[in-house]
């Protein structure tokens, strides 16, 4: 199993290559706002060259489908479509918010993560994820774009509140005083600098690939959450 992952949904730009097992993941990562279109294909080429692979040997391509930066999501979807169309490779869209949850879990081993990305316009992209005993991330409620003042802590079956959760993502830095300010619902830890990475994403993609959850290149479209910008990106011709 060989999976390529790319993510340009936030200020972080990254690519990762999964070959057969988590122990064989290589990646490139750079925080580089407004430079994603220049960097991402170079990262992909470097990973393939280091692994002595051609793009035609890749079994699937995962991409950060959003929510996130409008331009960043279009870059990732366009590059993914271009490569997948040209080489008839299936695609695995992965939520940016779920990827942040995976990154936070790898840093802390906490299985309940409140992910929030600064969405500008006085809003956040928000989702609550919990990792179950089978290793699957379960979404509590839905991913949404919402005012930080209106975010509600999801209930857990054991009745625990804020102490069960950690917060992760740039939304916690931008709206720290407005996101769940009540002491009872406040997360026990906040990772406000936590950004998604293709290395974390490709692990999620491997699980989806094993379950047969792939789509054709034509369906590799961003999820903006704000409906007025949801236009299909043009494929990148390679």
N, C-alpha and C positions, 0 to 999 in steps of 0.2 A: 504494500500500500504506500503510494507516494502522493502526498497532498501538498500543494502550494497554497499559502495564505497571504493575503495582502490587506492592509488596513491603513486608511488615510482619513478616518472619520473625525479626528481631533487634531490638535497641534502636533501629535506624534505620528510619524510616518514609519511603517514597519512592514517587513516581509519575513516569512518563515517557511521552512521546508521540513515536512514530516516524512521520514522514511521508515516504514515498518513498525517503529516503536517510539515511545516518548523519549527514550534514551538517545534517539538518533534525530533530534530536532536541531536544525541550525537556523539562525535568524540574523536579521539586520534591523536596527532600531535607531531612529534619530528624531529628536524634537526639533522640528523645522517648519514653523508656520509659513504658509504660502509657498513652500518649495516642494510640495508633494509630487507634482507632475514631473518635476525634474529628477527626483530621487527614486521613485518607486520602481521604474523599469530597470534602472541600474542595480538596485538591490536584488531584483528577481534574477537578472543575468549573473550576478556574482554568486548567488546561492546555487544556481544550476551548474555553473562552471566548477565551483568547489566540489560539488557532488558528482561531477562528470556525467551529468544527465542532460538530455534535450527536453524541450517543453513537451514534445510528443510522448514522452515516457511518463508524464504526470497523469495520475488516475483521476484527480479532481482538483478544482480550484475553489478555495474558500475566500470570501471577502466580507469586510465589515459593512453590513447593509444599512447600518444606522440604528437609531438616530444619531445625528451629529452635524458637523459643518456641511452646509448645502453643497459647496464646491468640493469639499473633500469626499463626500459620498458619491458624487458624480464621477470623480476621478477613479475611485476604486471600482465602481460598477462598470465604467467605460473600459478600463483596462481589462477587467475580468471578462467582459463580453468579447472584446477584441481577441484575446488569447483563446478563449473557449470556442468561439465561432471558427477561428482559423484551424484549430486542431481537434475539433469535435470532442471537447472535454466537458464532463458534467460539472455543475457548479453547486456550491454549498453556501447559502447566505447565513451569516452569523450576526446576531444582535450585538451592537456595540455595548449596550448596557450589561448583557450577559457576560461579555468578554471582560468588562471591568470587574464584575463579580468574581470571575475566575482569577483574575490578577490579585484581587484583594484576598481571596481564599489562600492563594499560594503564599502570600506574605504573612498571613495571620493564622491560618487553619480554622478561621471562623466560617461556619456554613450558612449564615444568614446575613445577607448584604443588601443594604439600601443604596442603590446606585443613582447618582444624580450628575448630569452634565449641564453646565451653564448653556441655556438655549437662547440667551440674549432676550430682549423685549420683556424683561422682568419675569422670565419663566425658566423652568428647568425641564430637561428630559429626565423622567424619573421611573424607576421600577424597583420592585422588591423581589429578590431571588433567594431561594433556600436550596441547599444541596442535600438530596435525600440519601438514604443508605445504599442505594444502587449506583450512586455517582452521577445522578441526573440533576440538573438545575431545574427547579420548579418555580415558575413565575407566580407570585402571589398577587392576584388582581391583573392589571394590564400595564403595559408600557404606555406612558402618557407624557404630553407636554402640558405643564401646569404651573400656576403661580406657586412659589415656594411656601406661601402662607396657607395654601389649601392642601398640602400634602398630608395624608393620614397614614398613621402607622398600621400596617396589616396585623390582624390577629393571628397568633399561633395556637396550635391545638393544645399546648400545655399551659396557655394563659400568660406566658411571659411577654413582657413589653419591650421597652428600649434596651434592657440589659442583654437581650438575646441577639441584638443586631450590631453590626458595624456599618458606618457610612463610608462610601467611596466615590470619588469623582470630583470634578472641578466645581460642580454645583454647590458642594459643601463649603468650598472656599469663598465663592461669590455671595452666597446667601446664608452664611453660618448662623446669623442671629434670627433667621426667619424659618429655616427648615427644622421642624419638630423641636421648638424651643422648650417645651414643657419638660421638666426634669424626669417625669415618669416615662416619657416616650423617647428621650434623647438616647442615641446610640452610645454604646460603651466606649467606642473608639471611632475616630474619623480619619480617613486617609484622603485628605483633600487634594493631594497631588497625584492620585492614582489615575493613570491613563491606560487605555486599552493597548494591547500589543498583539502582533500577529503570532508570537510564540504561544501565548495563552489561547488565542483563537484557534490555532491549528489543532490543539488538543481537543477542543470542543468539536471541531470539524471531523476529526477522526471517529468520534463517537457517532456522529450523524451519518458518516459514510458507511460505517459497519451496519447501521440500521437501514440503509438504502435510501436515506433522505437527501437526494440530490435533485436538481432541476436543470432543464436545458438552458443554454446561454441566453436565449431570448427573454427568459424570466428573471434574469439577474438585474433587478431594479432596486433602487434605494428605498428605504423606509424613512420618510422625513418626519412623520407624525403631524406636521403642519400640512394640511391637504392642498393649500393653494400653491405649493411649490412642487407637487408630485408629478413631474414630467419625466418621461423615459429618457435616459441619457443615450447619446449616440455612441456606438461601439468605437473603440480605438483601433485603427488599422495598423497592424504590425508587419 
